């Protein structure tokens, strides 16, 4: 089967599986992951040859822009302390703890161990939020997980780049720290600028198709401009989307009639395609043989992901609670068990160059961690929320 036919088959399969998953109330991310695992075991579809740079460029902007554009910044501001703590020091702590577990258990070099820690520090709450909506779960807790995920994706990927550069080139702590700060500040500034320009353009346009085109151009322009300048394309994309979303809603004259709903629908579709592509691509790359080739490493990777998340939820969560941020013990249990890994972790793993040492093992470990969290944690988060009594009325913030 040729590449074009293979891509067409994958898209059709993804659509059918997503519809079936919705019918049985199964998170579509889990269904796509299992589909990728099955297709990877069949020799009928060749794995598309994509460079690491192309993987990040194609798939990250839709995932990040969709989540950022939909997020309500005014509600997020009320819980900013928790989001910042979980997404900044929390990600760094998770990377170090998870990397240490892998290093001690498997004896991997510190460099590869910390790379793995950075890859699985990024969380994906799509399945959790879908369950929350079905249950009418606590809206503040849902927003905390959603906001944390968005920003910890940015921090985790920035740390991944920093560790990778340290591994593949000369290392200087002061230079790396300065580069990290510059990447964060510069990427955010570029995103804010593109978001402001984009919202002004959309304000003078009264044509839905052009408005959608401008938003897509914003996402990829922000990512490309920042990456070209060796800044954070992730933060640039997030900042551009948040600026457009916030200013568009705060200023009633930005969006034309019905265009906001159309933009949300567009980005939900693009994010679904990106999710589907990453889950299927990972399945074709690793497949069952890859998981069974490194069983001990996969189990160690799962344990490392759980331990790293536990430290964030309980140690950092306890400090937050003592400092006055409302985060009960029951909510900390949900923060721990709701720390699913997903598309961003897969994109980070797939972005490792083909000749990178231990790439196959790191891919299998990441895939195993994503599979475990989506399959076991994703399907049991609902009963956990019910048992802990964390039910409320949850306004729709993301579909």
N, C-alpha and C positions, 0 to 999 in steps of 0.2 A: 504494500500500500504506500502510495506517495505521500509527501508531507502535506500537500493541500487536502487530499482526501482524509488523511489522518486528523488534521485540525478540524475538519467538518464533522467527522465522527465524534471527536471529543466534545465539540460544542453541543451536538445533538444529545449525546449521552449525559452531559452535565445538565441540560435542560430537563430531560426526562427524569433523572434522578432527583433533581431539586423539586419538581412537581410531586413526585412520589413521597419524598421526605416531608413535604408540607402536609400531604394527605394523612400521614401517620404521625404527625407532630414530632418529627425528628429534626434536629438542627441540620440545616442544609450543609453547613461546613463539615459536619461529621459524615454525612452521606457522600459528599464529594471526596473526602479523604479515603473512605472505604472503596469508592469507585476507582480512585487512582491506584489503590493497592491491588485491586483486581485486574485492572488494565495493565499494570506493570508486570503481572505474572503471565500475560499473553504476549506472544512474539509477533503480533499482527500490526502493532503501531510502533513506529520508530520514535525515539526520543528526539524532539526538536533540538537543533544545535544553536543555543543562545549563549552569548558571552555574559559574563557576570555583570558588566556595565549595562547591557541591554535588559537583563532581567530586572534590575533595580529601576531603570528608566521606564520600562513598560508598565510595571505592576504597582510600584509604590505610590506614584501620584494619585491614581484613582482611589486606592484604599485610604490614603491620608486625607485627600480633599473631601471625600464623602463624609467621613467621620467628623472632620473639623467644621465643615459648612453647616451641618445639621445641629451641632452642639449649641446649646443655649448658654452663652457666656455670662449672662446675668445670674442665672442659677448656679453656674460653676463658680462664680466669684464668691458665693456664700460658703463654699467648702474648699476654698483655695488652699488653706493650710494643709488639709489632708492630701489633696492631689499633689501638691508640691513635695511634701515629705515622701509620699510613696513613689513618685516618679523621678525624683532627683537622687537623694541619698539612698532611697530604697533600691533603685536599679543598680547603683554602684555596689551596694551591700550584697544584693542578690548575685551579681556577677562574680564577686570575690568568693562568696560562700559556695555557690554552685561549682565554680571552677576549682575550689579547694577540694570539694568532695570528689570530683572527677580525678584530680591529680592524686589524691591519697588512695582512692580505690583502684584506679586503673594504672597509675604510674605514668600518665601522660605528661609530657613537658608542660611547664607552666604556661607557655605561650598558647598552645592549643587548648589547654584547659580553660583559660580565661576567655578565649574566643568562643568556646562553647557556652560559657557562662553568660557572655554578652548576647549571644544569639537567643537563648531561651529566657532572657530577662524580659523580653518584649511579650506582652500579654494581648489576648484577643477575646473581648467579652461578648462577641456576637451571639453565641449560643446561650450564654448566661442571661443576657438582656432579653432574648426571645422568651426564655423561661419565665423571667421576671414579669413580662407583660401578660403571659397566660395566667399567672398567679395573682396579679395585682400586688406585687411586692413593694417593699419600701422604696420610694422614689429617690430619696437622698442617697441611699446605698447604691442604687443603680447608677446614679450620676457620678458617684465617687469612682466606681469601677470603670465607667466609660471615660471619664476625664483622666484618670490615672493611666489607662491603657494608651490613650492618644499621646500623652507626653512621655510615657516610658518607652514607647516605640522610638521616639526621636532621640532620647538619651541613650537607649540601648544601641541603636544603630550608629550613633556618634562614637560611643565607646568601642564598638566593633571596629570601626575605621581606625580609631586611635591605636587599638591593640594590634590590628593587622599591620599598620604602618610601622609599629615598633618591632614587630616580628620580622618583617621583610626588609627593613633598612636600619640605619644607625639610630640608636635610641638615646634621647636626652629627656629626662623628666620635665625639666623646666620648659624646653621647647615644645614637648607634647602637651603640657598643661596650657601653655600660651596658645598653641594651635587649636586646642579644644575650645577654649573661651572665644577665640576669634571666630571659629567655625559657628558656634552657637549664636553669638551676637550678630555676626555678619549675615548668616543665613536668615535670621529673624528679621533683620532690617530689610533685606531684599524682598522677603515675603510681604512685609507690611507695605512697602512701596508698590509692589505689583498689585496687591489687594486694593490699595487706594485708587490706583489708576484704573483697575478693572471695574470697580464699583462706579466710577465716574463715566466710564464708557457705557456700561449697561444702563446707567441712568438716562442717557440721551438716545438709547436705542429702544424702539417699540416693536421689535420683531423677535419672536421667541427663538427662532432658529439661530439668529445672530447672537442673541444673548447666551445661548447654550454654547455656541462656538467660542465666544469670548471666555467663558468660564473654563472650558477645556484648555484653551491657549494659556490662561493664567496658571493652571496647575502645572503644565509641562514647562512653561517659561520660567516659573519660579524655581522648579527643581533643576532645570538645565543651567540657568544663570548662576545659581549658587554652586552647583557642582563644578562648573567651568572655572570658577574662582576659588575652588578648593574649600568651599564653605559647606554648611549643612543644607543639602537639598531637601531633606526631610522637614526641617524646621521652616524653611522657606515656603514649602507647600502648605504646611499647617497654618503658618501666619497669614498667607494669602487667602486661604479659605475662610479662616476665622474673621479676617477683616471684611471680606465680602459679605459673609453671613451676618455679622454684627451690624455693620453700617447699612446693609440692605434692609434689615428689619427695623433698626432704630430710625432710619430716615424713610418715611413712607413713599417718597417719590423715586426711589431707586429701581425697584422691580415693577415691570408693567403687570397688568391684570393677569393673574394666573401663572406668571413666569417663575415665581419662587417654587411653586409646586412642581412645575416642569423641570426645573433645575434639580430639585431633590430627586425626582424620578430618574433623571438622566444619570446622576451620580450613583444612585443605588444600583442602576443597571451596570455601569462601568465597574463599580466595586465588586459586583457579583461576578462579572467576567474575569476580573483580576484574581478574585478568590478561587474561582473554578480553575483557571489556568495554573495557578501556583500549586494547588492541591493535586491536580492531575499530573503536572510536570514533575512534582516531587515523587509521586507514585511510580511514574515511568522511569525516573532516575534511580530510585532506591529499590523498589519492588520487594517482594517477600524474601527473595534470596539475600538481598542486602541486609534485611533485619535479622535473618537467621545466621548470617555470616558473623555477626558481632553480638551474640545474645547477651553476654556479660556486659559489654559496653552499653547496650541499649538499656538494660536494667539499671546500670549505674547512672546513665543519663536521666532516666525517670526519677530516680532517687535524688539526684542533684537538683533537678527542677523543683521537686517537692520541698526539699530542705531549704533551698534558697527562698522559695515563696513563704514558707513557714516563718523564717526569720523576719521577713518584711511584715507579715500579718500580725505576728505575736510580739516580737521584740519592739519593732518600730511602732506597731499599733498601740502597744501599752504606753510607750512614751508619748504618743499623740494624745491618748486618753488622759494621762496624768497632766499634760500641759493645757488641758481644757477643751480639746477637740472632742466632740461627741462621737465616740466609737466604742460601743459596748462589746462585751466579750462575745456575745452571739454574732454581732456584725463582723468581728475579727475572724470568726470561723468561716463566714461567707467570703471575706476578703481572701482567705487562704484557699479555700476550695474552689472559689470562682476565678482563680488566676490561671485561666486556660491559655494555652499557646495555640497559635494559628498561622495565618498567612504571612505575617511579617517575619516570624521566626523562620518559616520555610524560605522566604525570599532571601533572608540573611544567609542561610546555609547554602542555598543555591548560588549565591554571589561569590562564594569562594572559588578562586581560579582552579581550573582542571588539574594542574600539576601541583597543587598545594599539598604538603605532607598530611597524611591522615584524613584527607578530604572525605573519602568513602565512609570511614568510621564516624566522622563528625556528622555527615549527612544522615546516616542510620540512627545515630543517637538523637538528633533533633527530630527526625520523623517519628521515632519511638515515643519521645516526650509529647509531641503534638497528638499522636494517636491515643496515648493513655489519657491525657487531660480531656480531650474531646469525648472519648468513649466512656470513661468511668466518671470523671468529674462532671462533664457536661450533662450526662444523663441522671446524675444523682443530686445535682444542685437544687432541683425543685423540691424533692422530699426533705432536704436539709433546711431549706428556707421555711417550709411548713412546720417542721419539727421545732425550729427555733422561734416560731411565732413572728417572723419578720414580714408580715403581710400588711398591705396598705393599698392606696390607690395610686397607680403609676401612670403619670401622663406620658403620652408617646413622645419620645425624644429621638428615636431611631427605629427604622423598620428593617 
